Amino acid sequence: MKPQHAMLALQAVVSREIAKFVRQGGRLASALVRPLLWLVVFAAGFQNVFGVSIIPPYDSYIPYQEYIVPGLLGMVLLFNGMQSSLAMVYDREVGVMRLLLTAPLPRAWLLFAKLVAGTLLSVLQAYVFLACAALFDVDVPLSGWLYALPVVVLAGMMLGALGLLLSVQVRQLENFAGTMNFVIFPMFFISPALYPLWKLEESGAAAVHFLATWNPFTHAVEAIRFALYGQLAPQSLTIVAVCLVVFFMLALQGYDPQRGMMKRSGGAGGN
Amino acid sequence: MTDVECGPLRLKLEHVHKSYGTRPALCGVSLKLARGEFVALLGPNGAGKSTLFQLLTGLFNADAGRIEVCGHDIRSNPVAALAHLGVVFQQPTLDPDLSVAANLRFHARLHGLGRARAAARIATVLAGVGLTSRVGDPVRELSGGNRRKVELARALVHEPALLLMDEATVGLDPASRRQLLDEVLALRASGVGVLWATHLVDEAEEADRVIVLHQGRVLAHGTPRALTEAAGAATLADAFLAMTGGVYA
């Protein structure tokens, strides 16, 4: 693989995804409405129900809105990761995927290019959400915007890789809504996105707490939360990085011509 | 340039087998395709043509046998093999919202063509199919026939040595079908080898050679005339009907 060829292909895939995103004008709006509703409506209603004690990385009592910002950033990344995989399933159904997979480049690179393109859109949306949150007077330190960038990129890639893996498993677009329900909602709710995990322990929901500690999304949210306040969460970062590698490798296996989706789907629309 | 890289043989299949579970899709298919040769792969629906094309394009691997594109094994060296391959898929694979030029540029970049070279090649291939004036139009505004021509042009952007056409005329009106066939037949002069899969006998009649595929096996191969004579039939269509037990409709 010549580096120049590899970069041209990466550029092609990324610019195609961006062009698609720009064309679908409503996509940014719908990506923002969801977390903003949580931030503005849900958080306002529940502000006094949840008492958030002082836990790291916070050094004082914080309003509930501020607590849920990292979780909502994670939500933006999670939804866009899934949306990218939905696009992969669509591309496979309409045949565009064949064009990509028959390009004279290693398949791993082509899928990596897809992942980079999806992550770029995820990160863009996450920062637009952060800017909107600032408009609603939710104070996240400005320096945190910068510290969080590499972590948001890493978390975005991990959730994008999960989406890639799901796109191997999901055969048809019709099945996708169900998958979303089985993946997005449990991942989001069984995590510290909306409440600190000690609350689960306190209320005796030991099983849920256990699941949450094993949820990769939990660690994505925690890594972002610490980074926003200029701190490192080494354990969470490691788990996110390991999950990224594992999900991507499994997805690659799924797209392998010997074992993968083309074979199991009986030829991907052929004959 | 491709001749030096490729030699005279563009495609070689040796005893290729493929099954889906217990159902065999291809059983011991062998064939060769030389420089500047137009070979029709003729078979009724379900004969295994699409399976064969999926193996040829590396979308999945054969269970047994060997496939070489310009001397490169598709399994052990897919990148080199795919670099010599141009494909028009049965399904449309253009992005309807992008312009003709943008669709071709996307493909050119995937094949590693720099900006200047891509622009020159895109101009050449679009002129070749008579669509220079539509270069800026969104694909959505093109007729079915013109979309197929754009797909042909796209498959030629990177100057492949071998062109695969997978039932490329499906859904086209007779005039567009004829035009597309003529354009591909004309490519022989430049040395491109063409494998044209079809279930339509009239398209196979103008091929240099015809390979009849039925139930995953090569039933016969030779010039259209030789096949007709061997079957003792008056036309290639009759010969094909006789060979495939009247499956052709």
Chai-1 contact restraints between the chains, C-beta under 6 A:
chainA,res_idxA,chainB,res_idxB,connection_type,confidence,min_distance_angstrom,max_distance_angstrom,comment,restraint_id
A,H5,B,G112,contact,1.0,0.0,6.0,A-B,restraint_1
A,L8,B,R109,contact,1.0,0.0,6.0,A-B,restraint_2
A,L8,B,G112,contact,1.0,0.0,6.0,A-B,restraint_3
A,A9,B,R109,contact,1.0,0.0,6.0,A-B,restraint_4
A,A9,B,L110,contact,1.0,0.0,6.0,A-B,restraint_5
A,A12,B,F106,contact,1.0,0.0,6.0,A-B,restraint_6
A,A12,B,R109,contact,1.0,0.0,6.0,A-B,restraint_7
A,A12,B,L110,contact,1.0,0.0,6.0,A-B,restraint_8
A,R16,B,F106,contact,1.0,0.0,6.0,A-B,restraint_9
A,R23,B,D97,contact,1.0,0.0,6.0,A-B,restraint_10
A,G95,B,F89,contact,1.0,0.0,6.0,A-B,restraint_11
A,G95,B,Q91,contact,1.0,0.0,6.0,A-B,restraint_12
A,G95,B,T93,contact,1.0,0.0,6.0,A-B,restraint_13
A,V96,B,T93,contact,1.0,0.0,6.0,A-B,restraint_14
A,R98,B,F89,contact,1.0,0.0,6.0,A-B,restraint_15
A,L99,B,T93,contact,1.0,0.0,6.0,A-B,restraint_16
A,T102,B,T57,contact,1.0,0.0,6.0,A-B,restraint_17
A,T102,B,L82,contact,1.0,0.0,6.0,A-B,restraint_18
A,T102,B,V87,contact,1.0,0.0,6.0,A-B,restraint_19
A,A103,B,L110,contact,1.0,0.0,6.0,A-B,restraint_20
A,P104,B,V79,contact,1.0,0.0,6.0,A-B,restraint_21
A,P104,B,L82,contact,1.0,0.0,6.0,A-B,restraint_22
A,P104,B,A83,contact,1.0,0.0,6.0,A-B,restraint_23
A,P257,B,G58,contact,1.0,0.0,6.0,A-B,restraint_24
A,P257,B,F60,contact,1.0,0.0,6.0,A-B,restraint_25
A,P257,B,N61,contact,1.0,0.0,6.0,A-B,restraint_26
A,Q258,B,N61,contact,1.0,0.0,6.0,A-B,restraint_27
A,M262,B,L59,contact,1.0,0.0,6.0,A-B,restraint_28
A,M262,B,F60,contact,1.0,0.0,6.0,A-B,restraint_29
A,K263,B,F60,contact,1.0,0.0,6.0,A-B,restraint_30
A,G266,B,Y20,contact,1.0,0.0,6.0,A-B,restraint_31
A,G267,B,Q54,contact,1.0,0.0,6.0,A-B,restraint_32
A,G270,B,S50,contact,1.0,0.0,6.0,A-B,restraint_33
A,G270,B,Q54,contact,1.0,0.0,6.0,A-B,restraint_34
A,N271,B,S50,contact,1.0,0.0,6.0,A-B,restraint_35
A,N271,B,T51,contact,1.0,0.0,6.0,A-B,restraint_36
